Amino acid sequence: MSRKPETQETAIFARLDLFKKTFIENPTPAGREELISILQEYLPNISLRTEIDKKRKEKTDTKGAFDNKFILKEVTTPDGIYSYHKLVRDLIPSQIQSTGKQVDFHTCEDAEEYVEYLKIKLGEEMREFTQNPCPEEAADIVEVAVYLIANNNRTQIT
């Protein structure tokens, strides 16, 4: 049985997966730099560092950060109840409520629970990047990485 040749896309996504496995065990500022390098290989014609900073600010301004540690549990609409159980940005619960939907969420009180949700969020953001490789998705990955670093009793990065 012959093996398909590895495409650049396959190689980069394999590197992201390997990166995730090692990074979540020991999130460091050096790991953040490695992550940006991997993402830059996939988006070579973009000044990724500049775009990441810009997109992170835009997201924080419109949807909030992850500082409040909100876990969205369920959203109730006229069509039914939708379960999520995922970490969401600070402004998301109130934005959903402003559309007339009921929101059930809780705040992580425990640091270990928060870090576990951040790890899950990192995987979610990496999957979104594989489906739509663009600076916005790259910025989301880096943002979650920054929170993992900060919550690993390391220095906060901006």
C-alpha positions in Angstrom: 0.0 0.0 0.0 1.5 3.3 -1.0 1.3 6.4 1.2 0.0 9.7 0.0 2.6 12.4 -0.1 2.4 14.8 2.7 1.1 18.2 1.7 2.2 21.4 3.4 -1.2 21.7 4.9 -1.1 18.3 6.4 2.4 18.9 7.8 1.5 22.1 9.4 -1.7 20.7 11.0 0.3 17.7 12.2 2.7 20.2 13.8 -0.1 22.1 15.4 -1.5 18.9 16.9 2.0 17.9 18.2 2.5 21.5 19.5 -0.8 21.4 21.4 0.1 18.1 23.1 3.4 19.5 24.4 2.2 23.1 25.1 -0.8 22.1 27.3 1.6 20.2 29.5 4.0 23.2 29.9 2.6 26.5 28.5 5.5 29.0 28.2 6.2 32.2 26.4 8.7 30.3 24.2 5.9 28.0 23.3 3.8 31.0 22.2 6.6 32.1 19.9 6.8 28.6 18.4 3.0 28.6 17.9 3.2 31.9 16.0 6.0 30.5 13.8 3.9 27.5 12.9 0.9 29.7 12.1 3.2 32.1 10.1 4.3 29.1 7.9 0.7 28.5 6.9 0.0 32.2 6.3 3.3 33.3 4.7 2.1 36.4 2.9 0.7 38.1 6.0 2.4 40.1 8.7 1.0 37.7 11.2 2.3 39.2 14.4 0.7 42.6 13.5 -2.6 40.9 12.4 -2.8 38.8 15.6 -2.4 41.9 17.8 -5.0 43.8 15.7 -7.5 40.8 15.7 -7.0 40.2 19.5 -7.9 43.8 20.2 -10.9 43.7 17.9 -12.3 40.6 19.6 -11.7 41.9 23.1 -13.4 45.1 22.2 -16.5 43.4 20.7 -16.8 40.1 22.6 -14.6 40.5 25.6 -11.6 38.5 26.9 -11.6 35.3 28.9 -11.1 37.1 32.3 -14.5 36.3 33.8 -14.0 32.6 33.2 -17.6 32.0 31.9 -18.6 28.5 31.0 -21.7 28.6 28.7 -23.8 25.7 29.6 -27.1 26.1 27.7 -29.0 28.6 25.6 -32.8 28.4 25.5 -34.5 29.7 22.4 -38.1 29.3 21.1 -36.7 26.4 19.0 -35.3 24.5 21.9 -32.4 24.2 24.4 -28.9 24.0 23.0 -26.1 22.6 25.2 -22.5 24.0 24.9 -20.4 23.5 28.0 -17.6 25.6 26.8 -15.5 28.6 27.8 -16.7 31.8 26.2 -15.5 35.4 26.0 -16.7 37.8 28.8 -19.4 39.6 26.7 -21.0 36.6 25.1 -23.6 35.7 27.8 -25.0 39.3 27.9 -24.9 39.5 24.0 -26.9 36.3 23.8 -29.3 37.5 26.5 -29.8 40.8 24.6 -31.4 38.8 21.7 -34.1 37.5 24.1 -32.6 34.1 24.6 -32.1 32.6 28.1 -28.5 31.8 29.0 -27.3 29.3 31.6 -23.7 29.8 32.5 -21.4 29.6 35.5 -18.1 31.1 36.4 -15.1 28.8 37.0 -14.3 29.2 40.7 -11.5 26.6 40.6 -8.2 27.3 38.7 -7.9 23.7 37.6 -11.3 23.7 36.0 -10.5 27.0 34.2 -7.2 25.5 32.9 -9.0 22.4 31.7 -11.6 24.6 29.8 -8.7 26.6 28.3 -7.1 23.4 27.0 -10.4 22.4 25.4 -10.7 25.9 24.0 -7.2 25.6 22.5 -8.3 22.5 20.6 -11.5 24.1 19.5 -9.6 27.1 18.1 -7.1 24.9 16.3 -9.9 23.0 14.6 -11.5 26.3 13.5 -8.1 27.4 12.1 -7.8 24.1 10.1 -11.3 24.8 8.6 -10.6 28.4 7.9 -6.9 29.4 8.1 -6.9 33.2 8.5 -5.4 35.8 10.8 -8.6 36.0 12.9 -8.5 32.3 13.7 -4.7 32.4 14.3 -5.3 35.3 16.8 -7.9 33.2 18.7 -5.4 30.4 19.1 -2.7 32.7 20.4 -5.2 34.4 22.8 -6.0 31.1 24.4 -2.3 30.2 24.5 -1.7 33.5 26.4 -4.3 32.6 29.0 -2.8 29.2 29.4 0.6 30.7 30.0 -0.8 33.2 32.5 -2.6 30.5 34.4 0.4 28.3 34.6 1.9 30.7 37.2 4.1 32.2 34.5 4.5 35.8 33.5 1.5 37.5 31.8 2.1 38.3 28.1 0.4 41.0 26.2 
